[in-house]
Amino acid sequence: MTAQLALLDSTPSWRISEETRRVGRTGLAEARAALHSVPRRVYDDHHLAPTPVITSPSPAPDLHRPAA
C-alpha cells in the first residue's frame, strides 16, 4: 500500500488571532505586576501571624455494611 486515505481532516478548524494573543499576554503581564506590587506580610514573631484554618477531613463512608 503506497498511500492511505485521509478520513479525518487533521487541521484545526479554529485559530486564536494575534490580537487575542496580544490582549492575553498584556493581561497576564498586568496581573503579574499587580501581584508583585503587593508587599508581603512578614511576621518577626510567629505568635502574631494569623492562625491557618485547618479543617479535618470527613470520615470515609463505610462501604462494608451488611445488606439489609
Secondary structure as a PSIPRED ss2 file (coil, helix, strand):
# PSIPRED VFORMAT (PSIPRED V4.0)

   1 M C   1.000  0.000  0.000
   2 T C   1.000  0.000  0.000
   3 A C   1.000  0.000  0.000
   4 Q C   1.000  0.000  0.000
   5 L C   1.000  0.000  0.000
   6 A C   1.000  0.000  0.000
   7 L C   1.000  0.000  0.000
   8 L C   1.000  0.000  0.000
   9 D C   1.000  0.000  0.000
  10 S C   1.000  0.000  0.000
  11 T C   1.000  0.000  0.000
  12 P C   1.000  0.000  0.000
  13 S C   1.000  0.000  0.000
  14 W C   1.000  0.000  0.000
  15 R C   1.000  0.000  0.000
  16 I C   1.000  0.000  0.000
  17 S C   1.000  0.000  0.000
  18 E H   0.000  1.000  0.000
  19 E H   0.000  1.000  0.000
  20 T H   0.000  1.000  0.000
  21 R H   0.000  1.000  0.000
  22 R H   0.000  1.000  0.000
  23 V H   0.000  1.000  0.000
  24 G H   0.000  1.000  0.000
  25 R H   0.000  1.000  0.000
  26 T H   0.000  1.000  0.000
  27 G H   0.000  1.000  0.000
  28 L H   0.000  1.000  0.000
  29 A H   0.000  1.000  0.000
  30 E H   0.000  1.000  0.000
  31 A H   0.000  1.000  0.000
  32 R H   0.000  1.000  0.000
  33 A H   0.000  1.000  0.000
  34 A H   0.000  1.000  0.000
  35 L H   0.000  1.000  0.000
  36 H H   0.000  1.000  0.000
  37 S H   0.000  1.000  0.000
  38 V C   1.000  0.000  0.000
  39 P C   1.000  0.000  0.000
  40 R C   1.000  0.000  0.000
  41 R C   1.000  0.000  0.000
  42 V C   1.000  0.000  0.000
  43 Y C   1.000  0.000  0.000
  44 D C   1.000  0.000  0.000
  45 D C   1.000  0.000  0.000
  46 H H   0.000  1.000  0.000
  47 H H   0.000  1.000  0.000
  48 L H   0.000  1.000  0.000
  49 A C   1.000  0.000  0.000
  50 P C   1.000  0.000  0.000
  51 T C   1.000  0.000  0.000
  52 P C   1.000  0.000  0.000
  53 V C   1.000  0.000  0.000
  54 I C   1.000  0.000  0.000
  55 T C   1.000  0.000  0.000
  56 S C   1.000  0.000  0.000
  57 P C   1.000  0.000  0.000
  58 S C   1.000  0.000  0.000
  59 P C   1.000  0.000  0.000
  60 A C   1.000  0.000  0.000
  61 P C   1.000  0.000  0.000
  62 D C   1.000  0.000  0.000
  63 L C   1.000  0.000  0.000
  64 H C   1.000  0.000  0.000
  65 R C   1.000  0.000  0.000
  66 P C   1.000  0.000  0.000
  67 A C   1.000  0.000  0.000
  68 A C   1.000  0.000  0.000
